[in-house]
Amino acid sequence: MSSLQEGYEFYEKYLGVWNGNAISAKYVSDVELEIQKLIEKLNNVGQKNTNVNSGSFQGFVAEYWHAYTFNMNAKAANSSSVAEVLENTRNQLGSPDINIHGNGNLNIDFGLKYYINAQKSAKAQSTTIYERFLEYKSKSNNPKSFEEYLKGTPYADKGIHNPLYEGQVRIIPSDQLELAREILRRQYLKEQYNRPEQAYRYKETLDNIDSVIKDGQGIESIELSRKDSETIARAAQAEKVDAELLKQYGVSLEDAIKCEYVFKQAVKAGTTAAIITVVLKMAPILLSSISYLVKTGMVRKDDLKKIGSAAIDGAALGFIRGSVAAGITTACKAGLWGATLKSVSPSVVASITVLAMSTIGDAIDIALNKKTGDEMAANLVKNMIVSSSALVCGIALQSLLFELPALGFMLGSFVGSVLGAFLCNVGGNAVLAFCVNSGMTMFGVVNQDYRMPDYVLKAIGADVFEYEKFNFSSFEYDKFQYQKFNYDKFEYDEFEIKPLRRGVIGIRTIGYV
């Protein structure tokens, strides 16, 4: 087999696994990015606020907390739902603080109030349009009329006792939720008889109050109590919010990426690897078949068999290699196997996986008497050289083509695979030639067999027991012998010299040939 063929065979195994690993690494990176955004936003809002106990500061902290912990969980679950903090509309009357969108017709608004206790949070969330007007009027030296105050807002056609945040999901601290619901329930029951026009606002708020933002499809943010929000606000003031602090509250890769997500990511990457492997495995056969078809106008039956076999083998083995490597990469990058393995390279994992799977296949062949131990060892050494060459060349070309890193790595790994196979073949031949002439074993890499061949043993008169041959009797029939004229021959003594030569007689084995 040529170096190009050997290099291409390794490349078709490696590329699918590498691509699946790259997808898995990006998946973990996307989840981690949301955590980094949360850290940056919290430290930034801490620079602009001085009063840790103020409701506005607590509200800003809660907004970023719920939005980015939701996005973290959405990325981990491969959901397209996105939570956005509506910073540009904060000063508008009754505007929501967070909006969730992005998955079909999903569009949910959330309003947050993080006041000092449940009574104040519940009151703020159930306030009416008219109450907000009265609040504005008490603070203004030249207040507008109620009609002018509502002009140009979505509340112009609503009743004065309607909730200001009607239609929004109300978010309050998690440690206040149960008491706030009880307060709203009591107010609703009380106003049903005393002031029926006021009852609706409490009932509507009660039905829509919660402590986390949700998309209704299984993704939600992480709860945040008033006490915890104060602790985080103090850290934000000092710009000391970091990954270690957030980890105490359940915001980390280990908490976000669950085992079921690792399995799903492995299946996704395995499917991608299977497709790529099938395409690369079938490509040479298809090109050969098309070339034959163009020349002769016919399709060879053997080509169709090879295409089918390549599709089945490539899909099965590609999926196994890709899913195993992606599962390992995701678990390592997410920190599920310890912080030390977080820095593992997906490319290295891909190489190790291909090597391990090839070695397992060779071990099975040994068990089935299809290969010898020497063949397995030779394949392992060759695969290690080829994989190392593919990895080095891939990284080198990736750094050169920094604008197209994926393309650079694919081209580099292909060149490296072929180059590695070529160097392995040339180097192996050079080592064997040296060992033939010198008799060295290269520290046991090459076996030197000094047993005489059978034909030499026979030539020197030694008895050779050929137990592997079965000699059977033949049927002898009677023959008619006619008379022949026999003349005498002169027989002279022959002196024959047959020099022995040493050469390669097996896998990494040198002997007499």
Backbone torsions as a table, in degrees:
resi	resn	phi	psi	omega
1	MET	NA	135.1	-177.4
2	SER	-73.8	162.4	178.6
3	SER	-62.3	-35.4	178.8
4	LEU	-63.6	-44.0	179.1
5	GLN	-64.2	-44.7	-180.0
6	GLU	-64.0	-43.1	178.7
7	GLY	-63.9	-40.6	-179.8
8	TYR	-66.8	-38.3	179.0
9	GLU	-62.7	-40.9	176.7
10	PHE	-67.2	-40.1	-177.4
11	TYR	-63.2	-38.7	-179.3
12	GLU	-66.7	-28.4	174.9
13	LYS	-77.5	-41.9	-170.7
14	TYR	-74.9	-40.4	-172.3
15	LEU	-62.8	-44.3	-179.8
16	GLY	-61.7	-42.6	179.6
17	VAL	-65.7	-44.1	179.6
18	TRP	-61.5	-43.1	-179.4
19	ASN	-63.1	-43.3	177.2
20	GLY	-62.9	-38.9	178.2
21	ASN	-66.6	-37.4	178.5
22	ALA	-64.0	-39.5	176.8
23	ILE	-63.0	-42.8	-179.8
24	SER	-65.3	-41.8	179.2
25	ALA	-63.8	-39.9	178.3
26	LYS	-67.2	-36.7	177.7
27	TYR	-58.1	-48.4	179.3
28	VAL	-65.8	-39.4	-179.8
29	SER	-62.9	-38.5	179.0
30	ASP	-64.9	-39.5	177.9
31	VAL	-66.4	-44.4	-179.0
32	GLU	-65.2	-31.7	-179.8
33	LEU	-61.8	-38.5	179.0
34	GLU	-65.0	-34.4	176.7
35	ILE	-67.2	-41.4	178.6
36	GLN	-64.9	-38.1	177.2
37	LYS	-62.4	-42.2	179.0
38	LEU	-61.1	-44.0	179.2
39	ILE	-60.9	-45.4	-179.0
40	GLU	-64.3	-44.0	-178.8
41	LYS	-65.1	-42.1	-179.0
42	LEU	-66.5	-43.7	178.6
43	ASN	-65.7	-34.1	179.4
44	ASN	-69.6	-43.5	179.9
45	VAL	-69.0	-26.4	177.5
46	GLY	-67.9	-28.1	178.9
47	GLN	-68.9	-26.7	-172.2
48	LYS	-97.4	-5.1	-177.2
49	ASN	-127.5	140.1	-177.2
50	THR	-112.3	-28.6	-176.9
51	ASN	-93.9	103.4	-176.7
52	VAL	-61.8	-33.7	-174.5
53	ASN	-86.8	-0.9	-179.4
54	SER	-69.9	146.0	-179.4
55	GLY	-64.7	-34.6	-178.4
56	SER	-68.0	-42.9	179.4
57	PHE	-63.0	-44.8	178.3
58	GLN	-61.8	-36.5	179.6
59	GLY	-66.4	-42.3	178.2
60	PHE	-62.1	-45.2	178.2
61	VAL	-58.3	-45.0	-178.3
62	ALA	-66.1	-37.7	179.8
63	GLU	-59.0	-52.5	-178.7
64	TYR	-66.9	-37.6	179.6
65	TRP	-58.8	-54.2	-175.5
66	HIS	-68.8	-39.0	-178.5
67	ALA	-65.1	-47.5	-173.2
68	TYR	-83.9	-26.5	172.0
69	THR	-71.8	-31.6	173.2
70	PHE	-64.1	-47.2	-179.6
71	ASN	-63.4	-36.1	176.9
72	MET	-60.6	-48.3	179.9
73	ASN	-67.8	-33.3	178.2
74	ALA	-66.9	-43.8	177.6
75	LYS	-63.0	-40.3	-179.5
76	ALA	-63.9	-34.0	-179.1
77	ALA	-91.3	4.8	-177.7
78	ASN	58.8	35.9	177.5
79	SER	-92.4	149.1	178.2
80	SER	-91.8	3.2	177.0
81	SER	-67.9	139.1	-178.4
82	VAL	-133.6	133.2	174.6
83	ALA	-100.8	132.6	-177.5
84	GLU	-126.2	129.5	174.3
85	VAL	-79.0	123.0	-175.3
86	LEU	-87.7	74.3	-175.6
87	GLU	-67.9	-32.1	-173.8
88	ASN	-75.6	-15.2	-176.5
89	THR	-115.3	17.6	-175.9
90	ARG	-60.5	-33.1	-174.1
91	ASN	-89.9	0.8	178.8
92	GLN	-82.7	148.9	-176.5
93	LEU	-61.3	120.2	174.7
94	GLY	66.6	18.2	-177.1
95	SER	-70.9	145.5	176.5
96	PRO	-71.0	159.8	-179.7
97	ASP	-95.6	-34.3	-177.4
98	ILE	-135.1	144.3	174.8
99	ASN	-129.3	133.9	175.1
100	ILE	-105.8	129.6	-179.0
101	HIS	-150.7	-177.5	169.9
102	GLY	105.9	-13.7	-178.7
103	ASN	-116.5	93.1	-176.7
104	GLY	70.0	-128.0	179.7
105	ASN	-94.6	20.9	-177.0
106	LEU	-63.8	127.8	178.9
107	ASN	-160.5	95.2	-176.4
108	ILE	-124.5	130.0	178.6
109	ASP	-101.4	146.2	-179.4
110	PHE	-132.8	137.9	174.1
111	GLY	-117.3	133.1	-174.7
112	LEU	-114.1	138.4	173.5
113	LYS	-136.3	117.6	-179.8
114	TYR	-118.2	72.9	-178.9
115	TYR	-89.0	176.3	-169.9
116	ILE	-66.0	-29.5	180.0
117	ASN	-146.7	173.0	-176.0
118	ALA	-64.6	-36.9	-179.3
119	GLN	-60.9	-45.9	-177.9
120	LYS	-71.5	-37.5	178.7
121	SER	-65.3	-43.4	179.7
122	ALA	-64.6	-40.8	179.7
123	LYS	-64.4	-43.4	-179.6
124	ALA	-64.5	-37.0	-178.2
125	GLN	-75.1	-23.0	-177.4
126	SER	-104.8	9.8	-178.9
127	THR	-62.6	150.8	-178.6
128	THR	-99.0	171.9	179.0
129	ILE	-63.3	-41.2	-176.9
130	TYR	-69.7	-37.8	177.4
131	GLU	-62.5	-39.2	177.6
132	ARG	-66.1	-36.6	176.9
133	PHE	-63.2	-44.0	179.5
134	LEU	-63.2	-35.9	177.2
135	GLU	-64.5	-44.0	177.2
136	TYR	-62.8	-42.6	-176.9
137	LYS	-63.2	-37.7	-178.2
138	SER	-69.8	-21.1	-177.4
139	LYS	-101.2	-7.6	-175.0
140	SER	-103.2	139.6	177.2
141	ASN	-77.8	-29.0	180.0
142	ASN	-135.0	72.6	-173.3
143	PRO	-69.5	152.7	174.7
144	LYS	-79.9	166.2	173.0
145	SER	-75.5	165.4	-178.1
146	PHE	-60.2	-40.2	-179.8
147	GLU	-66.1	-41.0	178.6
148	GLU	-68.8	-34.8	-179.8
149	TYR	-62.4	-36.4	-178.0
150	LEU	-90.0	-10.3	-176.3
151	LYS	-61.2	130.3	179.3
152	GLY	83.4	3.3	178.6
153	THR	-108.6	162.3	178.3
154	PRO	-68.3	-3.9	-174.3
155	TYR	-98.5	2.3	-175.3
156	ALA	-60.9	-33.1	-176.6
157	ASP	-101.2	8.7	-177.9
158	LYS	-99.8	161.7	179.6
159	GLY	-72.1	154.8	-174.9
160	ILE	-70.4	-17.9	-179.3
161	HIS	-100.6	4.9	176.9
162	ASN	-69.9	148.7	178.1
163	PRO	-63.5	139.9	179.8
164	LEU	-62.6	-35.6	-176.1
165	TYR	-103.4	30.6	-179.9
166	GLU	-59.0	133.9	-179.6
167	GLY	93.8	-12.1	178.3
168	GLN	-99.2	151.7	170.6
169	VAL	-83.4	126.4	-175.8
170	ARG	-92.2	124.7	-178.7
171	ILE	-110.9	128.9	177.6
172	ILE	-132.0	169.7	179.3
173	PRO	-55.4	144.1	-175.8
174	SER	-63.5	-32.5	-178.9
175	ASP	-77.9	-5.2	178.9
176	GLN	-106.4	-7.9	-168.7
177	LEU	-61.3	-51.3	-175.5
178	GLU	-63.1	-45.2	179.8
179	LEU	-65.8	-40.0	179.0
180	ALA	-61.9	-41.6	177.5
181	ARG	-62.4	-39.9	178.9
182	GLU	-65.8	-39.9	178.0
183	ILE	-63.1	-46.6	-179.9
184	LEU	-64.1	-38.3	178.3
185	ARG	-62.6	-44.7	-179.8
186	ARG	-65.4	-41.7	179.0
187	GLN	-62.8	-40.7	179.4
188	TYR	-62.1	-47.8	-179.5
189	LEU	-64.2	-37.8	-179.7
190	LYS	-66.8	-47.5	-175.6
191	GLU	-74.3	-17.0	176.4
192	GLN	-57.0	-33.6	-177.3
193	TYR	-101.1	-37.8	-177.2
194	ASN	-80.3	-51.9	-178.9
195	ARG	-137.6	84.0	-175.8
196	PRO	-55.6	-29.8	-178.9
197	GLU	-68.4	-20.1	179.7
198	GLN	-91.5	-14.4	-172.9
199	ALA	-66.2	-34.8	-174.1
200	TYR	-60.1	-40.0	-175.5
201	ARG	-64.3	-34.8	179.0
202	TYR	-74.2	-38.0	179.2
203	LYS	-67.9	-42.9	-179.4
204	GLU	-65.3	-39.9	178.2
205	THR	-68.0	-42.2	178.9
206	LEU	-59.1	-39.9	-178.2
207	ASP	-72.1	-17.7	-173.4
208	ASN	-121.9	12.0	-179.0
209	ILE	-91.2	142.7	-177.4
210	ASP	-157.8	176.6	179.4
211	SER	-115.2	-3.5	177.2
212	VAL	-138.9	155.2	173.7
213	ILE	-90.4	141.6	-175.6
214	LYS	-136.9	153.3	175.4
215	ASP	-102.3	1.0	-179.7
216	GLY	76.1	4.9	-179.2
217	GLN	-124.8	23.1	175.3
218	GLY	100.3	-7.0	-179.9
219	ILE	-102.3	134.0	178.1
220	GLU	-149.0	166.0	179.0
221	SER	-83.2	-179.2	178.2
222	ILE	-97.9	136.8	-179.1
223	GLU	-60.1	149.8	177.9
224	LEU	-140.9	118.2	178.6
225	SER	-81.9	166.2	178.1
226	ARG	-63.9	-40.6	-179.5
227	LYS	-64.0	-43.6	179.8
228	ASP	-67.8	-35.2	178.7
229	SER	-66.0	-34.0	176.2
230	GLU	-66.3	-42.6	178.5
231	THR	-61.1	-44.8	-179.9
232	ILE	-68.3	-35.9	178.5
233	ALA	-63.3	-40.3	177.8
234	ARG	-63.8	-41.7	177.4
235	ALA	-65.1	-36.9	179.3
236	ALA	-66.3	-37.9	177.6
237	GLN	-58.9	-39.3	-179.8
238	ALA	-89.0	4.5	-177.7
239	GLU	55.3	42.6	-178.4
240	LYS	-116.6	17.2	174.1
241	VAL	-73.3	122.9	179.4
242	ASP	-142.5	-179.4	-175.9
243	ALA	-63.2	-35.3	-179.3
244	GLU	-66.0	-39.7	177.9
245	LEU	-65.6	-47.1	-177.6
246	LEU	-65.6	-30.1	180.0
247	LYS	-60.9	-28.9	178.5
248	GLN	-65.8	-21.2	-178.3
249	TYR	-108.7	16.8	175.2
250	GLY	86.2	13.9	179.1
251	VAL	-103.2	94.9	180.0
252	SER	-162.0	163.8	177.8
253	LEU	-62.2	-40.2	-178.0
254	GLU	-61.7	-36.1	-179.8
255	ASP	-79.2	-33.9	-175.7
256	ALA	-78.2	-43.7	-175.3
257	ILE	-91.2	100.0	-178.9
258	LYS	-83.6	167.2	-178.5
259	CYS	-59.8	-36.6	-179.6
260	GLU	-66.0	-32.0	177.5
261	TYR	-70.9	-37.1	176.9
262	VAL	-61.4	-42.8	179.7
263	PHE	-64.3	-44.5	179.5
264	LYS	-63.0	-40.6	179.2
265	GLN	-65.6	-37.3	178.4
266	ALA	-64.4	-42.2	178.6
267	VAL	-64.3	-42.2	179.3
268	LYS	-62.7	-46.7	179.5
269	ALA	-67.1	-37.8	178.2
270	GLY	-62.3	-39.7	178.1
271	THR	-63.9	-43.5	177.5
272	THR	-61.4	-45.0	179.7
273	ALA	-62.6	-39.2	179.9
274	ALA	-62.7	-43.2	-179.6
275	ILE	-63.6	-46.6	-179.1
276	ILE	-63.8	-42.4	180.0
277	THR	-62.4	-43.3	179.4
278	VAL	-61.7	-45.3	-179.1
279	VAL	-61.2	-47.2	-179.1
280	LEU	-67.9	-34.2	-178.7
281	LYS	-73.0	-35.0	-177.1
282	MET	-84.8	-21.2	-173.6
283	ALA	-55.8	-51.5	-179.1
284	PRO	-62.0	-37.5	-179.9
285	ILE	-66.9	-42.7	179.8
286	LEU	-64.5	-42.3	179.2
287	LEU	-63.0	-41.8	178.3
288	SER	-64.8	-41.3	-179.5
289	SER	-66.5	-41.9	179.7
290	ILE	-65.4	-41.2	178.9
291	SER	-61.2	-43.1	178.6
292	TYR	-65.6	-38.6	179.5
293	LEU	-64.4	-41.1	179.6
294	VAL	-65.1	-38.2	-177.4
295	LYS	-75.7	-40.4	-171.5
296	THR	-112.6	-16.5	-176.2
297	GLY	76.3	14.0	-178.3
298	MET	-129.5	157.9	176.7
299	VAL	-113.2	130.4	179.7
300	ARG	-78.4	136.5	179.5
301	LYS	-61.9	-38.2	-179.0
302	ASP	-63.0	-34.0	179.2
303	ASP	-64.4	-40.0	179.4
304	LEU	-64.8	-38.8	177.3
305	LYS	-64.6	-43.3	-179.7
306	LYS	-64.3	-38.8	179.5
307	ILE	-63.7	-45.3	178.8
308	GLY	-62.8	-43.9	179.6
309	SER	-64.2	-41.3	179.7
310	ALA	-64.5	-38.9	179.8
311	ALA	-64.5	-43.9	-178.1
312	ILE	-68.9	-51.3	-178.6
313	ASP	-64.1	-45.0	-177.4
314	GLY	-64.0	-41.6	-179.4
315	ALA	-66.0	-45.9	-176.7
316	ALA	-65.9	-53.9	-177.2
317	LEU	-69.0	-37.1	178.1
318	GLY	-62.8	-41.2	179.0
319	PHE	-64.6	-43.9	-179.1
320	ILE	-63.1	-49.1	-179.9
321	ARG	-60.8	-46.7	-176.9
322	GLY	-65.3	-42.7	-178.2
323	SER	-68.9	-40.7	178.7
324	VAL	-63.5	-48.6	-178.4
325	ALA	-64.2	-41.8	-179.4
326	ALA	-66.6	-39.3	177.1
327	GLY	-61.4	-42.8	178.7
328	ILE	-64.8	-46.3	-178.8
329	THR	-61.3	-47.2	-178.9
330	THR	-61.9	-45.9	-179.4
331	ALA	-63.3	-41.1	179.4
332	CYS	-66.9	-50.0	-177.4
333	LYS	-63.7	-32.2	-179.3
334	ALA	-80.2	-7.4	179.6
335	GLY	81.4	13.0	-178.8
336	LEU	-69.8	-20.6	179.4
337	TRP	-111.1	22.1	177.5
338	GLY	107.5	153.9	-177.1
339	ALA	-67.1	-27.1	-176.6
340	THR	-61.7	-37.4	-174.8
341	LEU	-87.2	3.2	179.7
342	LYS	-64.6	-28.7	-176.4
343	SER	-89.7	9.1	-177.5
344	VAL	-62.9	143.8	-179.1
345	SER	-86.7	128.8	176.9
346	PRO	-58.5	-33.8	179.6
347	SER	-66.0	-39.2	178.4
348	VAL	-67.1	-42.1	177.8
349	VAL	-60.7	-40.2	178.5
350	ALA	-61.6	-44.8	179.8
351	SER	-62.3	-46.1	-179.0
352	ILE	-63.7	-39.3	-180.0
353	THR	-63.9	-45.7	178.6
354	VAL	-61.3	-43.3	178.3
355	LEU	-61.6	-46.5	-177.9
356	ALA	-63.0	-43.8	-179.3
357	MET	-66.0	-39.3	177.8
358	SER	-64.6	-41.0	178.9
359	THR	-65.6	-39.9	176.8
360	ILE	-62.0	-42.1	177.5
361	GLY	-62.1	-41.1	177.4
362	ASP	-65.5	-38.2	179.0
363	ALA	-63.7	-38.4	177.0
364	ILE	-65.0	-40.7	178.0
365	ASP	-63.7	-35.3	176.8
366	ILE	-64.8	-42.7	179.3
367	ALA	-62.7	-30.6	179.7
368	LEU	-92.6	9.2	179.9
369	ASN	61.3	28.8	177.0
370	LYS	-93.2	-18.8	179.0
371	LYS	-140.9	164.9	175.9
372	THR	-106.1	167.7	178.2
373	GLY	-62.4	-36.2	178.6
374	ASP	-64.5	-39.7	177.9
375	GLU	-63.9	-40.7	178.1
376	MET	-62.9	-44.4	179.3
377	ALA	-63.2	-42.1	179.6
378	ALA	-63.5	-41.9	178.4
379	ASN	-63.9	-40.2	-179.4
380	LEU	-63.1	-45.4	179.1
381	VAL	-61.9	-44.9	-179.5
382	LYS	-63.2	-43.7	-179.9
383	ASN	-64.3	-36.5	178.3
384	MET	-65.1	-42.0	179.2
385	ILE	-66.1	-45.8	-178.4
386	VAL	-64.8	-43.9	-178.9
387	SER	-65.7	-38.9	178.0
388	SER	-64.4	-42.9	178.5
389	SER	-63.7	-42.7	179.4
390	ALA	-63.2	-41.4	-179.0
391	LEU	-65.8	-46.3	-177.9
392	VAL	-65.2	-47.5	-179.5
393	CYS	-65.9	-37.0	178.6
394	GLY	-63.0	-45.9	179.6
395	ILE	-66.4	-38.9	-179.4
396	ALA	-63.4	-48.2	-179.0
397	LEU	-71.6	-29.7	176.9
398	GLN	-63.0	-39.7	178.9
399	SER	-69.5	-29.9	178.1
400	LEU	-74.8	-43.0	178.4
401	LEU	-96.7	62.5	-174.1
402	PHE	-66.9	-20.8	178.2
403	GLU	-77.1	-25.7	177.1
404	LEU	-129.3	70.1	-172.9
405	PRO	-62.5	-38.3	-178.3
406	ALA	-65.3	-45.1	179.1
407	LEU	-63.7	-40.7	179.1
408	GLY	-60.7	-42.7	-179.1
409	PHE	-68.2	-39.8	-179.1
410	MET	-64.2	-45.1	178.7
411	LEU	-65.4	-44.1	-179.2
412	GLY	-63.2	-41.3	-179.5
413	SER	-68.8	-31.9	176.8
414	PHE	-67.5	-47.7	177.8
415	VAL	-60.6	-42.3	-179.8
416	GLY	-64.4	-36.7	178.7
417	SER	-63.8	-46.6	179.3
418	VAL	-66.1	-43.2	-180.0
419	LEU	-63.3	-41.4	179.0
420	GLY	-63.1	-43.2	178.4
421	ALA	-63.8	-39.8	178.7
422	PHE	-64.2	-47.8	-179.8
423	LEU	-63.6	-36.1	-179.8
424	CYS	-65.9	-43.7	179.8
425	ASN	-67.2	-45.6	-179.9
426	VAL	-65.1	-44.9	180.0
427	GLY	-64.4	-39.8	179.0
428	GLY	-64.3	-42.6	177.9
429	ASN	-63.6	-39.3	179.8
430	ALA	-66.2	-40.3	179.3
431	VAL	-64.8	-44.5	-179.5
432	LEU	-64.5	-41.1	179.0
433	ALA	-62.6	-41.4	178.7
434	PHE	-64.0	-42.2	-178.7
435	CYS	-69.0	-32.6	177.1
436	VAL	-61.1	-44.6	-175.7
437	ASN	-79.9	-30.8	-173.5
438	SER	-100.1	-23.0	-176.8
439	GLY	81.8	6.6	-179.6
440	MET	-76.9	160.1	179.1
441	THR	-108.4	-2.4	-177.8
442	MET	52.2	53.5	178.1
443	PHE	59.3	37.0	176.0
444	GLY	89.6	-1.3	179.8
445	VAL	-67.7	-37.1	-178.7
446	VAL	-111.6	135.2	176.6
447	ASN	-91.8	128.8	176.7
448	GLN	-101.3	109.9	-177.9
449	ASP	-100.1	115.5	-177.6
450	TYR	-104.5	18.2	176.4
451	ARG	-74.9	138.6	179.7
452	MET	-73.2	139.4	174.4
453	PRO	-64.5	155.9	-177.3
454	ASP	-59.9	-37.5	-176.7
455	TYR	-67.4	-30.8	176.8
456	VAL	-70.7	-42.8	179.2
457	LEU	-61.2	-41.0	178.9
458	LYS	-66.0	-38.6	-177.3
459	ALA	-65.0	-31.4	-179.3
460	ILE	-93.2	8.6	174.3
461	GLY	88.5	11.3	179.5
462	ALA	-81.8	144.0	176.7
463	ASP	-77.0	130.5	-179.8
464	VAL	-114.7	122.8	179.0
465	PHE	-92.8	106.7	-178.3
466	GLU	-99.2	80.9	-175.4
467	TYR	-73.0	-14.7	-177.1
468	GLU	-82.4	-8.7	-178.5
469	LYS	-98.9	140.1	178.5
470	PHE	-108.9	115.5	-179.9
471	ASN	-99.1	117.9	-178.9
472	PHE	-110.3	155.1	179.9
473	SER	-77.3	145.1	178.8
474	SER	-110.9	154.6	-179.2
475	PHE	-82.9	124.6	-179.9
476	GLU	-105.0	121.7	178.1
477	TYR	-102.0	159.0	-178.7
478	ASP	-68.7	138.7	-179.3
479	LYS	-122.0	148.8	176.2
480	PHE	-90.4	119.8	-178.3
481	GLN	-106.4	119.8	176.4
482	TYR	-96.2	162.7	-175.7
483	GLN	-73.8	139.4	-179.9
484	LYS	-123.0	151.8	175.7
485	PHE	-88.8	118.1	-178.2
486	ASN	-105.6	127.7	178.0
487	TYR	-116.2	158.2	-178.3
488	ASP	-78.8	141.2	178.3
489	LYS	-112.9	147.5	176.8
490	PHE	-93.6	115.3	-179.2
491	GLU	-102.1	121.6	177.5
492	TYR	-104.9	155.7	-179.9
493	ASP	-74.5	133.2	179.3
494	GLU	-102.7	142.1	176.3
495	PHE	-122.2	109.3	-172.7
496	GLU	-111.9	134.2	175.9
497	ILE	-119.9	122.2	176.8
498	LYS	-120.5	103.3	-179.3
499	PRO	-70.7	139.2	176.6
500	LEU	-86.5	139.8	178.1
501	ARG	-124.7	139.9	178.5
502	ARG	-99.5	144.3	-179.3
503	GLY	-163.5	-172.3	-178.2
504	VAL	-78.4	123.4	179.7
505	ILE	-118.0	0.4	180.0
506	GLY	-174.3	-174.6	179.5
507	ILE	-64.2	113.4	-178.9
508	ARG	51.6	35.0	-179.3
509	THR	-127.9	129.6	179.8
510	ILE	-115.4	134.5	-180.0
511	GLY	-156.5	-168.9	-180.0
512	TYR	-79.2	131.8	179.4
513	VAL	-123.0	NA	NA
